[in-house]
Amino acid sequence: MADIKQELKSEDGDNYPMGNNADPKNMQELTQFVQTLLQGMQDKFQSMSDQIIGRIDEMGNRIDDLEKNIADLMTQAGVENADK
């Protein structure tokens, strides 16, 4: 029984450095994969965010134009601006 424990300990010790050397490579590959994935998600999020901000700006401009047109129509109709 003691012989088996000794064999397991020596095998574990022999395999540990190899496993330890292989793990950083796998960890490095995993880290690179995660970083690439996160960068892709960040790029998509930034693109969507830019599109949303562009649409909000466009909508703001359209609202400003609409308010101006309403004010012009009210002036043409002879209605005083009650808001101001």
Distance bins in CASP14 RR format, pairs under 12 A and 6 or more apart:
PFRMAT RR
TARGET T0000
AUTHOR 0000-0000-0000
RMODE 2
METHOD distances of the structure
MODEL  1
1 7 0 0 0 0 0 1 0 0 0 0 0
1 8 0 0 0 0 0 1 0 0 0 0 0
2 8 0 0 0 0 0 1 0 0 0 0 0
2 9 0 0 0 0 0 1 0 0 0 0 0
3 9 0 0 0 0 0 1 0 0 0 0 0
3 10 0 0 0 0 0 1 0 0 0 0 0
4 10 0 0 0 0 0 1 0 0 0 0 0
4 11 0 0 0 0 0 1 0 0 0 0 0
5 11 0 0 0 0 0 1 0 0 0 0 0
5 12 0 0 0 0 0 1 0 0 0 0 0
6 12 0 0 0 0 0 1 0 0 0 0 0
6 13 0 0 0 0 0 1 0 0 0 0 0
7 13 0 0 0 0 0 1 0 0 0 0 0
7 14 0 0 0 0 0 1 0 0 0 0 0
8 14 0 0 0 0 0 1 0 0 0 0 0
8 15 0 0 0 0 0 1 0 0 0 0 0
9 15 0 0 0 0 0 1 0 0 0 0 0
9 16 0 0 0 0 0 1 0 0 0 0 0
10 16 0 0 0 0 0 1 0 0 0 0 0
11 18 0 0 0 0 0 1 0 0 0 0 0
12 18 0 0 0 0 0 1 0 0 0 0 0
12 19 0 0 0 0 0 1 0 0 0 0 0
12 20 0 0 0 0 0 1 0 0 0 0 0
13 19 0 0 0 0 0 1 0 0 0 0 0
13 20 0 0 0 0 1 0 0 0 0 0 0
14 20 0 0 0 0 0 1 0 0 0 0 0
15 21 0 0 0 0 0 1 0 0 0 0 0
15 22 0 0 0 0 0 1 0 0 0 0 0
15 23 0 0 0 0 0 1 0 0 0 0 0
16 22 0 0 0 0 0 1 0 0 0 0 0
16 23 0 0 0 0 0 1 0 0 0 0 0
17 23 0 0 0 0 0 1 0 0 0 0 0
17 24 0 0 0 0 0 1 0 0 0 0 0
18 24 0 0 0 0 0 1 0 0 0 0 0
18 25 0 0 0 0 0 1 0 0 0 0 0
19 25 0 0 0 0 1 0 0 0 0 0 0
19 26 0 0 0 0 1 0 0 0 0 0 0
19 27 0 0 0 0 0 1 0 0 0 0 0
20 26 0 0 0 0 0 1 0 0 0 0 0
20 27 0 0 0 0 0 1 0 0 0 0 0
21 27 0 0 0 0 0 1 0 0 0 0 0
21 28 0 0 0 0 0 1 0 0 0 0 0
22 28 0 0 0 0 0 1 0 0 0 0 0
22 29 0 0 0 0 0 1 0 0 0 0 0
23 29 0 0 0 0 0 1 0 0 0 0 0
23 30 0 0 0 0 1 0 0 0 0 0 0
23 31 0 0 0 0 0 1 0 0 0 0 0
24 30 0 0 0 0 0 1 0 0 0 0 0
24 31 0 0 0 0 1 0 0 0 0 0 0
25 31 0 0 0 0 0 1 0 0 0 0 0
25 32 0 0 0 0 0 1 0 0 0 0 0
26 32 0 0 0 0 0 1 0 0 0 0 0
26 33 0 0 0 0 0 1 0 0 0 0 0
27 33 0 0 0 0 0 1 0 0 0 0 0
27 34 0 0 0 0 0 1 0 0 0 0 0
28 34 0 0 0 0 0 1 0 0 0 0 0
28 35 0 0 0 0 0 1 0 0 0 0 0
29 35 0 0 0 0 0 1 0 0 0 0 0
29 36 0 0 0 0 0 1 0 0 0 0 0
30 36 0 0 0 0 0 1 0 0 0 0 0
30 37 0 0 0 0 0 1 0 0 0 0 0
31 37 0 0 0 0 0 1 0 0 0 0 0
31 38 0 0 0 0 0 1 0 0 0 0 0
32 38 0 0 0 0 0 1 0 0 0 0 0
32 39 0 0 0 0 0 1 0 0 0 0 0
33 39 0 0 0 0 0 1 0 0 0 0 0
33 40 0 0 0 0 0 1 0 0 0 0 0
34 40 0 0 0 0 0 1 0 0 0 0 0
34 41 0 0 0 0 0 1 0 0 0 0 0
35 41 0 0 0 0 0 1 0 0 0 0 0
35 42 0 0 0 0 0 1 0 0 0 0 0
36 42 0 0 0 0 0 1 0 0 0 0 0
36 43 0 0 0 0 0 1 0 0 0 0 0
37 43 0 0 0 0 0 1 0 0 0 0 0
37 44 0 0 0 0 0 1 0 0 0 0 0
38 44 0 0 0 0 0 1 0 0 0 0 0
38 45 0 0 0 0 0 1 0 0 0 0 0
39 45 0 0 0 0 0 1 0 0 0 0 0
39 46 0 0 0 0 0 1 0 0 0 0 0
40 46 0 0 0 0 1 0 0 0 0 0 0
40 47 0 0 0 0 1 0 0 0 0 0 0
40 48 0 0 0 0 0 1 0 0 0 0 0
41 47 0 0 0 0 0 1 0 0 0 0 0
41 48 0 0 0 0 0 1 0 0 0 0 0
42 48 0 0 0 0 0 1 0 0 0 0 0
42 49 0 0 0 0 0 1 0 0 0 0 0
43 49 0 0 0 0 0 1 0 0 0 0 0
43 50 0 0 0 0 0 1 0 0 0 0 0
44 50 0 0 0 0 0 1 0 0 0 0 0
44 51 0 0 0 0 0 1 0 0 0 0 0
45 51 0 0 0 0 0 1 0 0 0 0 0
45 52 0 0 0 0 0 1 0 0 0 0 0
46 52 0 0 0 0 0 1 0 0 0 0 0
46 53 0 0 0 0 0 1 0 0 0 0 0
47 53 0 0 0 0 0 1 0 0 0 0 0
47 54 0 0 0 0 0 1 0 0 0 0 0
48 54 0 0 0 0 0 1 0 0 0 0 0
48 55 0 0 0 0 0 1 0 0 0 0 0
49 55 0 0 0 0 0 1 0 0 0 0 0
49 56 0 0 0 0 0 1 0 0 0 0 0
50 56 0 0 0 0 0 1 0 0 0 0 0
50 57 0 0 0 0 0 1 0 0 0 0 0
51 57 0 0 0 0 0 1 0 0 0 0 0
51 58 0 0 0 0 0 1 0 0 0 0 0
52 58 0 0 0 0 0 1 0 0 0 0 0
52 59 0 0 0 0 0 1 0 0 0 0 0
53 59 0 0 0 0 0 1 0 0 0 0 0
53 60 0 0 0 0 0 1 0 0 0 0 0
54 60 0 0 0 0 1 0 0 0 0 0 0
54 61 0 0 0 0 1 0 0 0 0 0 0
54 62 0 0 0 0 0 1 0 0 0 0 0
55 61 0 0 0 0 0 1 0 0 0 0 0
55 62 0 0 0 0 0 1 0 0 0 0 0
56 62 0 0 0 0 0 1 0 0 0 0 0
56 63 0 0 0 0 0 1 0 0 0 0 0
57 63 0 0 0 0 0 1 0 0 0 0 0
57 64 0 0 0 0 0 1 0 0 0 0 0
58 64 0 0 0 0 0 1 0 0 0 0 0
58 65 0 0 0 0 0 1 0 0 0 0 0
59 65 0 0 0 0 0 1 0 0 0 0 0
59 66 0 0 0 0 0 1 0 0 0 0 0
60 66 0 0 0 0 1 0 0 0 0 0 0
60 67 0 0 0 0 1 0 0 0 0 0 0
60 68 0 0 0 0 0 1 0 0 0 0 0
61 67 0 0 0 0 0 1 0 0 0 0 0
61 68 0 0 0 0 0 1 0 0 0 0 0
62 68 0 0 0 0 0 1 0 0 0 0 0
62 69 0 0 0 0 0 1 0 0 0 0 0
63 69 0 0 0 0 0 1 0 0 0 0 0
63 70 0 0 0 0 0 1 0 0 0 0 0
64 70 0 0 0 0 0 1 0 0 0 0 0
64 71 0 0 0 0 0 1 0 0 0 0 0
65 71 0 0 0 0 0 1 0 0 0 0 0
65 72 0 0 0 0 0 1 0 0 0 0 0
66 72 0 0 0 0 0 1 0 0 0 0 0
66 73 0 0 0 0 0 1 0 0 0 0 0
67 73 0 0 0 0 0 1 0 0 0 0 0
67 74 0 0 0 0 0 1 0 0 0 0 0
67 81 0 0 0 0 0 1 0 0 0 0 0
67 83 0 0 0 0 0 1 0 0 0 0 0
67 84 0 0 0 0 0 1 0 0 0 0 0
68 74 0 0 0 0 0 1 0 0 0 0 0
68 75 0 0 0 0 0 1 0 0 0 0 0
69 75 0 0 0 0 0 1 0 0 0 0 0
69 76 0 0 0 0 0 1 0 0 0 0 0
70 76 0 0 0 0 0 1 0 0 0 0 0
70 77 0 0 0 0 0 1 0 0 0 0 0
70 79 0 0 0 0 0 1 0 0 0 0 0
70 81 0 0 0 0 1 0 0 0 0 0 0
70 83 0 0 0 0 0 1 0 0 0 0 0
71 77 0 0 0 0 0 1 0 0 0 0 0
71 78 0 0 0 0 0 1 0 0 0 0 0
71 79 0 0 0 0 1 0 0 0 0 0 0
71 80 0 0 0 0 0 1 0 0 0 0 0
71 81 1 0 0 1 0 0 0 0 0 0 0
71 82 0 0 0 0 0 1 0 0 0 0 0
71 83 0 0 0 0 1 0 0 0 0 0 0
71 84 0 0 0 0 1 0 0 0 0 0 0
72 78 0 0 0 0 0 1 0 0 0 0 0
72 79 0 0 0 0 0 1 0 0 0 0 0
72 81 0 0 0 0 0 1 0 0 0 0 0
73 79 0 0 0 0 1 0 0 0 0 0 0
73 81 0 0 0 0 0 1 0 0 0 0 0
74 80 1 0 0 1 0 0 0 0 0 0 0
74 81 1 0 0 1 0 0 0 0 0 0 0
74 82 0 0 0 0 1 0 0 0 0 0 0
74 83 0 0 0 0 1 0 0 0 0 0 0
74 84 0 0 0 0 0 1 0 0 0 0 0
75 81 0 0 0 0 1 0 0 0 0 0 0
END
